[in-house]
Amino acid sequence: MIRFKSSVFVERVMRRIRVIAAALLCALPLEGVAAGFGNDLQIHGFVTQGYVNTSDNNFFGDSEDGSFDFTEIGVNASYKVTPSILVSGQVLSRRAGEMDDGAPSIDFALVDWNVFSDEHLAWGFKIGRVKNPLGLYNDTRDVAFTRPSIFLPEQIYFDRVRDLLHSSDSVHVYARRYSDFGTWDFDFGVGVGTVDKNVEIAFLSRDFGGELDTDGLAYVGRIGFETADGVWRFALSGAHVGLAFDGVATDPLGDGDIEVGFLAASAQYNAERWSLTAEYIEEPVEFSDFGTPLDVNDATAQGYYLQGSYLLRNDLELLVRYAEGFAEKDDRSGAERSALTGGRAPRHSFFGKDWMLGVRWDVTPSFMLRAEYQWNTGTRNLSLRENPNPMAAEKDWEMFSLLGSYRF
């Protein structure tokens, strides 16, 4: 596998790009209001509050007793500097149980330069902190109104490594091709991924004294096609990121590297009042230089789901979904992965299957309510940060969740 080592220069350049984009964004509202820039300046936001109750295990807080530890508050702005240059970004406060404490962060901040556009073709560049184009929903997952459910299927859109999946400090080239048959979309980016403690715990099973960070450039891309009538939508997407662990003397493992891939195929059919969506991923993960036992943990994770929705009326939607995911696609029972841990992690730690039934009610165009019930087998989708003892996690568990979201 070809791999490019990160350099101090690359890290500094990408950091500077993100800071400049964020500074431009923060300066826009005051200047826009003062100068009366009208429709060239757009400011929007949202407030989302969730409730989760589980029969067993913790999901977004102490959910066995009922948890309100899921809150999202975002403010975003965009400004057209010229007809072809757009500056946009979003500040997000996200509380998600033990995985996120609600501290404000830059969710995205970028400059979009549309180099060329006519009735057949448009292309350009995006630079800054850019959302990663993965699957059908990753680059819209931050807003509850644009998600198909309260929580995206964890077998594809892992919340336990959300920051790594969601965005990167990067440069993207994109293009859109229009034809009588439909529209082709292309988006490819190179940059530096975002790593937090959730990523370290997900890949190394615990929070060590050392530091896990990106190693080299991350790559992400998606090719999509939508038919002219909007009935069919397809996408192929992929990503690669290198991670490096720099341990300290008290850590029981040495310095090592992790190579993570992500390959996804997506399809969607849309009728007048109902739709079907299916996505499939494989995620190859390779460990090296850590020593035993991590270096024998190489695996190719697998996940997929089938989802159907139906509009009972224009403001009321029913949703049903079945999903499966496995830590190793050739070990669907988890027996081999459990043996590698010496039995310290049960078989059900390495797979997750669930049925979900939900309803969405758009009370007004700005206020939405959701309710969902989920039947789960396996605990792979749970965060080790919230469930640190795999042996204590129950294999079969249920989850009820509510969500209210307001946007402006």
Number of C-alpha atoms within 10 A of each C-alpha: 4 3 13 11 10 15 11 7 9 15 17 10 14 20 16 14 20 22 17 16 20 23 13 17 22 18 10 21 18 10 12 16 11 9 9 11 15 10 10 14 20 16 16 12 16 20 18 21 18 21 19 24 23 21 16 18 23 25 25 25 23 20 22 15 12 18 19 20 23 21 22 20 21 21 17 20 19 21 23 17 14 11 9 13 16 18 24 24 26 23 20 21 19 22 21 19 22 18 23 18 14 17 9 13 12 16 22 22 32 28 28 21 19 19 12 11 14 9 8 11 14 16 18 18 18 23 24 29 29 25 23 28 25 28 26 24 16 19 17 15 20 20 17 24 22 11 15 17 22 21 15 15 25 21 26 26 20 19 22 24 21 18 17 20 24 25 25 28 28 28 21 22 18 19 19 18 17 17 12 9 11 15 18 18 17 19 22 22 26 19 25 27 26 19 19 16 18 24 23 21 19 17 16 16 14 15 17 19 13 17 16 25 20 22 22 20 22 25 22 25 22 23 21 20 21 19 15 14 10 14 13 18 19 20 21 22 23 22 22 20 21 24 22 18 22 16 18 14 9 9 13 10 20 16 17 18 21 23 19 18 20 21 20 22 21 19 20 20 15 16 11 8 12 15 17 18 19 19 23 21 24 22 22 19 20 18 22 17 14 18 13 11 11 18 15 13 16 15 18 20 23 24 25 22 21 17 20 19 20 18 16 11 10 10 13 15 18 19 20 19 20 18 22 24 27 27 26 24 18 13 18 20 18 21 15 15 22 18 13 14 13 9 13 12 19 21 23 25 25 24 26 24 23 21 17 20 19 21 20 22 17 17 11 10 11 12 17 19 22 21 19 21 19 18 17 20 18 25 24 21 24 23 23 21 19 17 18 14 11 19 15 12 20 16 20 17 17 17 20 19 21 18 22 20 21 18 18 11
